[in-house]
Amino acid sequence: MDNLKKQILSVLQEDARLSPDSVAAMVGADTAAVKKAVTEMETDGTIIKYAALVNGDRYDDDGVEALIEVKVTPKQLYGYDAIAEEIYQYPQVRSVYLMSGSYDLLVIISGPNLKNVAMFVAENLSALEAVQSTSTRFILKKYKVEGVTLAKEEDTDRLAVQP
């Protein structure tokens, strides 16, 4: 990948809403070159999706996210890829990562409530033949996501307490 495309990706990862003119000015290229590079990266699958980063605490989002550590037995000839593919087909699954360490796959899922997520793990994930064990952790609060701080100190009417 050439340097221009790397620079464009870096800019778009920070703010994908920027116009081609703005991106061009930031990377020191002309707008036509930026448009061409972006189109090429969208076509070849380098740029997969543009998404909004949402602070769920700012609206009524009662949904739950969980991180599930999964230990598996790799399938002969396919390794971890076939198992990961089997897992990521479920609509609840947001991300699947191959990991080093004490477990093999990290699965991030979302659901409307704790029971829904727990039932997914018990009925779907744990039931897969290759899955040896799972360990589920629920996300209670997000402070920083994708490099963006979400938790801001809120104004309060409370008096400061000093010892």
C-alpha positions as CSV (number, residue, x, y, z in Angstrom):
1,M,0.0,0.0,0.0
2,D,1.4,3.4,-1.0
3,N,2.0,6.2,1.5
4,L,-0.9,8.3,0.2
5,K,-3.4,5.6,1.0
6,K,-1.9,5.1,4.5
7,Q,-2.2,8.8,5.2
8,I,-5.8,8.9,3.9
9,L,-6.7,5.9,6.1
10,S,-5.2,7.5,9.1
11,V,-7.3,10.7,8.5
12,L,-10.5,8.8,7.8
13,Q,-10.1,6.6,10.9
14,E,-10.2,9.8,13.0
15,D,-13.2,11.3,11.2
16,A,-14.8,9.5,8.2
17,R,-17.2,12.5,7.7
18,L,-14.4,14.7,6.2
19,S,-14.9,15.7,2.7
20,P,-12.5,14.7,0.0
21,D,-11.3,18.3,-0.2
22,S,-10.5,18.3,3.6
23,V,-8.7,15.0,3.4
24,A,-6.7,16.2,0.4
25,A,-5.7,19.3,2.3
26,M,-4.7,17.3,5.4
27,V,-2.5,14.8,3.4
28,G,-1.1,17.3,0.9
29,A,-2.6,15.8,-2.2
30,D,-5.2,16.9,-4.8
31,T,-8.8,16.0,-4.3
32,A,-9.0,13.8,-7.5
33,A,-6.1,11.6,-6.1
34,V,-7.9,11.3,-2.8
35,K,-11.2,10.3,-4.4
36,K,-9.5,7.8,-6.6
37,A,-7.6,6.3,-3.7
38,V,-10.7,6.0,-1.5
39,T,-12.7,4.4,-4.3
40,E,-9.9,1.9,-4.9
41,M,-9.7,1.1,-1.1
42,E,-13.5,0.7,-1.0
43,T,-13.4,-1.6,-4.0
44,D,-10.6,-3.8,-2.8
45,G,-12.0,-4.2,0.7
46,T,-9.5,-2.1,2.6
47,I,-12.3,0.2,3.6
48,I,-15.1,-2.0,4.7
49,K,-17.5,0.3,6.5
50,Y,-18.1,3.8,7.7
51,A,-19.7,3.8,11.2
52,A,-20.7,6.2,13.9
53,L,-19.2,5.8,17.4
54,V,-22.2,6.2,19.7
55,N,-22.1,6.8,23.5
56,G,-24.8,4.5,24.7
57,D,-25.0,6.3,28.1
58,R,-26.4,9.4,26.3
59,Y,-29.6,7.7,25.2
60,D,-31.8,5.0,26.6
61,D,-29.8,1.9,25.5
62,D,-30.6,-0.9,27.9
63,G,-28.7,-3.4,25.8
64,V,-25.8,-5.4,27.1
65,E,-22.4,-6.3,25.6
66,A,-20.2,-9.2,26.7
67,L,-16.7,-10.3,26.1
68,I,-16.5,-14.1,25.9
69,E,-13.2,-15.9,26.1
70,V,-13.5,-19.2,24.1
71,K,-11.1,-22.1,24.3
72,V,-11.6,-24.4,21.3
73,T,-10.1,-27.5,19.6
74,P,-8.9,-26.4,16.1
75,K,-10.4,-28.3,13.2
76,Q,-8.0,-30.4,11.2
77,L,-7.0,-28.8,7.9
78,Y,-8.9,-25.6,8.8
79,G,-7.5,-24.6,12.2
80,Y,-9.3,-21.8,13.9
81,D,-10.7,-20.2,10.8
82,A,-13.6,-22.6,10.4
83,I,-14.6,-22.3,14.1
84,A,-14.4,-18.5,13.9
85,E,-16.6,-18.5,10.8
86,E,-19.1,-20.8,12.5
87,I,-19.3,-18.3,15.4
88,Y,-19.4,-15.1,13.5
89,Q,-22.5,-16.2,11.6
90,Y,-24.7,-15.5,14.6
91,P,-26.4,-12.0,14.4
92,Q,-25.5,-11.3,18.1
93,V,-21.8,-11.6,17.4
94,R,-20.2,-8.2,16.8
95,S,-16.6,-9.3,16.6
96,V,-14.4,-12.4,16.8
97,Y,-10.6,-12.3,17.3
98,L,-8.0,-15.0,17.4
99,M,-5.9,-14.5,20.5
100,S,-2.7,-15.6,22.0
101,G,-2.6,-16.7,25.7
102,S,-4.9,-18.9,27.8
103,Y,-7.9,-18.8,25.4
104,D,-8.2,-19.0,21.6
105,L,-11.0,-16.7,20.5
106,L,-12.4,-13.5,21.9
107,V,-16.1,-13.1,21.0
108,I,-17.9,-9.8,21.5
109,I,-21.6,-10.0,21.5
110,S,-24.6,-7.8,22.2
111,G,-28.1,-8.5,23.3
112,P,-31.2,-6.8,24.8
113,N,-30.5,-8.0,28.3
114,L,-28.2,-10.2,30.5
115,K,-30.5,-13.3,30.2
116,N,-30.5,-13.1,26.4
117,V,-26.7,-13.0,26.3
118,A,-26.4,-15.8,28.8
119,M,-28.8,-18.0,26.8
120,F,-26.8,-17.4,23.6
121,V,-23.6,-18.6,25.4
122,A,-25.4,-21.6,26.9
123,E,-27.5,-22.7,23.9
124,N,-25.4,-21.6,20.9
125,L,-21.8,-21.0,21.7
126,S,-21.1,-23.7,24.3
127,A,-23.1,-26.2,22.2
128,L,-20.6,-26.0,19.3
129,E,-18.5,-29.2,19.0
130,A,-15.2,-27.5,18.9
131,V,-15.8,-25.3,22.0
132,Q,-14.0,-26.7,25.1
133,S,-14.9,-23.8,27.5
134,T,-16.1,-20.3,27.7
135,S,-15.7,-17.4,30.2
136,T,-18.1,-14.5,29.9
137,R,-17.5,-11.0,31.1
138,F,-20.2,-8.3,30.8
139,I,-19.3,-4.7,30.0
140,L,-20.6,-2.5,32.8
141,K,-19.4,0.9,31.7
142,K,-17.3,2.2,28.8
143,Y,-14.8,4.9,29.5
144,K,-12.9,5.0,26.2
145,V,-13.8,3.5,22.8
146,E,-11.7,3.5,19.7
147,G,-9.4,6.2,21.2
148,V,-12.3,8.5,22.2
149,T,-13.1,9.2,25.8
150,L,-16.8,8.8,26.6
151,A,-17.0,9.5,30.3
152,K,-17.0,13.2,30.9
153,E,-17.1,14.7,34.4
154,E,-20.7,15.9,34.9
155,D,-21.7,19.1,36.6
156,T,-22.8,18.5,40.2
157,D,-24.4,20.6,42.9
158,R,-22.6,18.6,45.6
159,L,-20.1,20.3,47.8
160,A,-16.6,19.2,47.8
161,V,-15.7,17.2,50.9
162,Q,-12.3,17.9,52.4
163,P,-10.7,16.0,55.3
